[in-house]
Amino acid sequence: MEVILNQLFVGLSIASILLLVALGLTFTFGQMNVINMAHGEFIMAGAYTTYVLQTALGTGFLTLSFGLALPAAFLIAGTLGLILEFLVIRRLYGRPLDTLLVTWGVGLMLQQLARDLFGAQNVNVSAPSFLDGGLTVAGVSLSYSRMFIIGVVLFVVVAIALYMQRTPAGRRMRAVMQNRPLASVSGVRTRVVDRTTFFIGSGLAGVAGVGITLLGPVGPTLGLAYLIDAFLVVIVGGLGQLRGAILAALALGMANSFIEYNTSASIAKAGVFLLIVLFLQWRPQGMVVQQRRGLAS
């Protein structure tokens, strides 16, 4: 029983990381059909934001610097995404393969910029003291850092759900997602919605970068390690579906945890990928189907 409980927590922590890095793509890829290969570099930007604040404030203010890093990373990564959308993406809507190529090039430039600013070597970010250690419950060791990431994910998911359901801006975003032409003729400023959506999606990548600093060192290629997994979560969950992304992250996290327990990390990756291929053969639209409104014939 202890083994099962431990693997459940490991699977939940993996799922929280997958969901954290995939939430931004749920907006930019799932809702806007933009294949943003620079999403990993926005994650990197959030991680380096944490490093810069920690360096500027010193080790005596680790808790303060980490607390400031969450909103700062959201704003910085969101601003980078807004600039990318204004300069490049807005000319490529409806051409997903072009967005893939262009954003891949932008990602390479951002990686080189990070090397110029911070060096090619990885840097370490120290966790606040309250995240050291963990709890032991029913024989299961619960890391404080992993629990913190789970808490951040829960907060972000609730905030997004409230934004989408309860605010006029969120309802306009849903309207554009469901039927862009109808939303446009109804008076919704779709260009403003596009910019807002890209800002939020990119900003969430920055928040993911802050969380990832708790798992290891920060380097120019940090985001590449999570980019493919983020796309898989969005595709398996269903394009543009927050509920689907949550379910997909949980399913992939649990599968990875239990397969890796009996094998190895590489075999677990291969096993999860095989399960994804089989699932998409059976249900190519993903776990949750996007509902679109149209005129009845």
C-alpha positions in Angstrom: 0.0 0.0 0.0 2.9 2.4 0.8 4.3 1.8 -2.6 1.0 2.6 -4.3 0.5 5.7 -2.3 4.1 6.9 -3.0 3.7 6.3 -6.7 0.4 8.2 -6.6 2.1 11.2 -5.1 5.0 10.9 -7.6 2.4 10.7 -10.4 0.5 13.7 -9.1 3.7 15.7 -8.9 4.7 14.8 -12.4 1.2 15.7 -13.6 1.4 19.1 -11.9 4.6 19.9 -13.7 3.2 18.7 -17.0 0.1 20.8 -16.5 2.0 23.8 -15.4 4.1 23.8 -18.6 1.1 23.0 -20.8 -1.3 25.6 -19.6 0.1 28.3 -21.7 0.0 26.1 -24.8 -3.7 25.4 -24.1 -4.3 29.1 -25.0 -1.7 29.7 -27.8 -1.9 26.3 -29.5 -5.2 24.9 -28.4 -7.3 28.0 -28.9 -5.3 30.1 -31.5 -3.9 27.2 -33.6 -0.4 28.8 -33.3 2.4 26.2 -33.0 4.6 28.3 -30.7 8.0 26.6 -30.6 9.3 29.5 -28.5 7.1 28.4 -25.6 10.1 26.6 -24.1 12.1 29.8 -24.2 9.3 31.7 -22.3 9.6 29.0 -19.6 13.3 29.7 -19.6 12.6 33.4 -19.3 10.6 32.8 -16.2 13.3 30.6 -14.7 16.0 33.3 -15.3 13.7 35.9 -13.8 13.8 33.9 -10.5 17.6 33.8 -10.8 18.0 37.5 -11.4 15.7 38.5 -8.5 17.5 36.1 -6.2 20.9 37.5 -7.3 19.7 41.1 -6.9 18.1 40.7 -3.4 20.7 38.3 -2.0 20.4 35.0 -0.2 18.9 36.8 2.9 15.7 37.4 1.0 15.0 34.1 -0.7 11.4 33.9 0.3 10.8 37.5 -0.9 12.6 37.0 -4.2 10.7 33.8 -4.9 7.4 35.4 -4.1 8.2 38.4 -6.4 9.4 36.0 -9.1 5.9 34.5 -9.8 4.2 37.8 -10.9 7.4 39.2 -12.4 7.9 36.0 -14.6 4.3 36.2 -15.7 4.7 39.8 -16.8 8.1 39.3 -18.5 7.2 36.2 -20.4 3.8 37.6 -21.2 5.4 40.8 -22.6 7.8 38.7 -24.7 4.8 36.8 -26.1 3.0 40.0 -26.8 6.0 41.4 -28.7 6.2 38.1 -30.7 2.5 38.2 -31.5 2.7 41.9 -32.6 5.8 41.6 -34.7 5.3 38.2 -36.3 2.4 36.0 -35.3 -0.4 38.4 -36.3 0.7 38.1 -39.9 0.6 34.2 -39.8 -2.8 33.4 -38.4 -4.3 30.4 -40.2 -0.8 29.2 -41.2 0.3 26.9 -38.4 3.3 25.4 -40.2 4.6 28.9 -40.8 4.2 29.8 -37.1 6.2 26.6 -36.2 9.1 27.6 -38.4 9.2 31.2 -37.4 8.8 30.6 -33.6 11.5 27.9 -33.8 13.9 30.5 -35.1 12.8 33.0 -32.5 13.4 30.4 -29.8 17.0 29.8 -31.1 17.6 33.6 -30.9 16.2 33.7 -27.3 18.5 30.9 -26.4 21.5 32.7 -27.8 20.4 35.9 -25.9 20.3 33.9 -22.7 23.9 32.6 -23.4 25.1 36.2 -24.0 23.5 37.5 -20.8 24.0 34.6 -18.4 26.7 32.4 -20.0 26.4 29.0 -21.5 26.7 27.2 -18.2 23.7 26.3 -16.0 23.1 28.4 -12.9 21.5 27.3 -9.7 18.5 28.8 -7.9 18.2 28.3 -4.2 14.8 27.3 -2.8 13.4 29.2 0.2 14.0 27.6 3.5 10.3 26.8 4.0 10.5 24.5 1.0 13.4 22.4 2.4 12.5 18.8 3.5 9.1 17.3 3.5 6.4 15.4 5.3 5.9 11.7 5.9 2.3 10.6 5.8 1.4 7.0 6.1 4.9 6.0 5.2 4.9 8.3 2.1 7.5 11.1 1.8 5.9 14.3 0.5 8.4 16.9 -0.7 7.6 20.5 0.2 8.9 21.7 -3.1 6.6 19.3 -5.0 3.7 20.2 -2.8 4.4 23.9 -3.6 4.3 23.2 -7.3 1.0 21.4 -6.9 -0.4 24.3 -5.0 0.8 26.8 -7.7 -1.0 24.7 -10.3 -4.2 24.5 -8.3 -4.2 28.3 -7.9 -3.5 28.9 -11.6 -6.2 26.5 -12.7 -8.8 28.1 -10.5 -7.7 31.6 -11.6 -8.0 30.6 -15.3 -11.4 29.0 -14.8 -12.7 32.0 -13.0 -11.3 34.3 -15.7 -12.8 32.3 -18.5 -16.2 31.9 -16.8 -16.8 35.0 -14.8 -15.2 37.9 -16.6 -16.3 39.7 -19.8 -12.8 39.3 -21.2 -12.9 35.6 -20.6 -16.3 35.2 -22.2 -15.0 37.1 -25.3 -12.1 34.8 -25.4 -14.4 31.8 -25.4 -16.6 33.3 -28.1 -13.7 33.9 -30.4 -12.5 30.3 -29.7 -15.9 28.8 -30.5 -16.7 30.9 -33.6 -14.4 33.7 -34.7 -16.5 35.0 -37.6 -19.7 35.2 -35.5 -17.8 36.8 -32.6 -16.4 39.4 -35.0 -19.7 40.4 -36.6 -21.2 40.6 -33.0 -18.8 43.4 -32.1 -16.0 41.4 -30.4 -12.6 42.9 -31.2 -10.9 39.7 -32.2 -7.4 41.3 -32.6 -7.5 42.5 -29.0 -8.6 39.1 -27.8 -5.8 37.5 -29.8 -3.2 39.7 -28.1 -4.7 39.1 -24.7 -4.8 35.3 -25.2 -1.1 35.2 -26.3 -0.1 37.4 -23.4 -1.8 35.1 -20.9 -0.5 31.9 -22.6 3.1 33.2 -22.6 2.8 34.5 -19.1 1.8 31.1 -17.8 4.9 29.7 -19.4 6.9 32.1 -17.3 5.1 30.9 -14.1 6.0 27.4 -15.1 9.7 28.5 -15.3 9.6 29.7 -11.7 8.3 26.3 -10.6 10.8 24.4 -12.6 13.7 26.1 -10.8 12.8 24.0 -7.7 13.6 20.8 -9.7 17.1 21.6 -11.0 19.6 24.1 -12.5 18.6 26.8 -15.0 20.2 26.9 -18.5 19.5 28.4 -22.0 18.0 25.1 -23.2 15.8 24.5 -20.1 12.5 24.8 -21.9 13.3 22.3 -24.6 13.1 19.4 -22.1 9.5 20.3 -21.4 8.2 21.5 -24.8 7.3 18.1 -26.4 5.5 17.0 -23.2 3.5 20.2 -23.1 2.3 19.7 -26.7 1.4 16.1 -25.9 -0.7 17.1 -22.9 -2.6 19.7 -25.0 -3.2 17.2 -27.9 -4.3 14.3 -25.7 -6.5 16.5 -23.6 -8.2 18.1 -26.6 -7.3 21.4 -28.3 -8.2 24.4 -26.3 -9.8 22.5 -23.4 -8.7 23.3 -19.9 -10.5 20.3 -18.4 -8.9 18.1 -21.0 -5.4 19.4 -20.3 -6.0 18.6 -16.6 -7.2 15.1 -17.3 -4.4 14.4 -19.8 -1.7 15.7 -17.4 -3.1 13.4 -14.6 -3.2 10.4 -16.9 0.3 10.9 -18.3 1.8 11.7 -14.9 0.3 8.5 -13.3 1.3 6.3 -16.3 4.8 7.6 -16.2 5.1 7.1 -12.4 3.9 3.5 -12.3 5.7 2.4 -15.5 9.0 3.9 -14.3 8.7 2.2 -10.9 9.0 -1.2 -12.5 11.3 -0.3 -15.4 13.4 2.8 -16.0 12.9 6.5 -16.9 13.7 5.9 -20.6 11.4 2.9 -20.9 8.7 4.9 -19.0 8.9 7.7 -21.6 8.7 5.2 -24.4 5.7 3.4 -22.8 3.8 6.7 -22.2 4.4 7.7 -25.8 3.1 4.3 -27.0 0.0 4.8 -24.9 -0.5 8.2 -26.4 -0.3 6.9 -30.0 -2.8 4.1 -29.2 -5.1 6.5 -27.5 -5.0 9.0 -30.4 -5.7 6.2 -32.9 -8.9 5.4 -30.9 -9.9 9.0 -30.1 -8.0 11.5 -32.4 -9.9 14.5 -31.1 -8.6 14.1 -27.6 -10.2 13.5 -24.3 -12.5 16.5 -24.4 -14.1 17.6 -27.7 -14.2 21.3 -28.4 -17.7 22.5 -28.8 -18.3 25.0 -31.6 -21.4 26.9 -32.3 -22.7 27.4 -35.8 -25.9 28.1 -37.8 -28.2 25.2 -37.9 -28.8 23.9 -41.4 
